[in-house]
Amino acid sequence: MQPAISSLQRLLREKLNIYSAVITLKTDLKKDLDLADWELLYLLNAVEQAWDISIPATDSEKIIRIEHLLDVAKRQKSRSAA
């Protein structure tokens, strides 16, 4: 799971100029990282492009913490591999 978190940290730095020293599975994207709605959507788009997945709108609405994002990404990656 750590490589995925490291990848997210890199995307946050590169795409949104967010330099957070500590990002864990429990990190809340809006409260802890202070992401606005558009920034969250931008991050999800960056994740889709970087990981070659598509996050459905119904799933994106449920993404609150890093763990939710990684769960959705993992599900989508396994679907695309099938």
C-alpha positions, 0 to 999 in steps of 0.5 A: 500500500505504501507505493500507492500512497507515495504515488498519491503524494507525488501527484499531490505535489505535482498537480496541486502543489500540496506538500504534506509530510504525513499522508496515511490511509486515514487522511481526509482529502478535504479536512486534512489536505484542505482540498476544494471540490475542484481540487479533489476532482482534479486529483481524481483525474490525475489518478485516472491518467496516472494509473490508467483507470476510470473512476465512476461518478458514483464512486467518486462521490464516496471518496473521502479519505485516502483509503477510499480512493485507493479502494476504488482505484484497486477495484477499477484496476482489477476490472480493467485487467479482467 
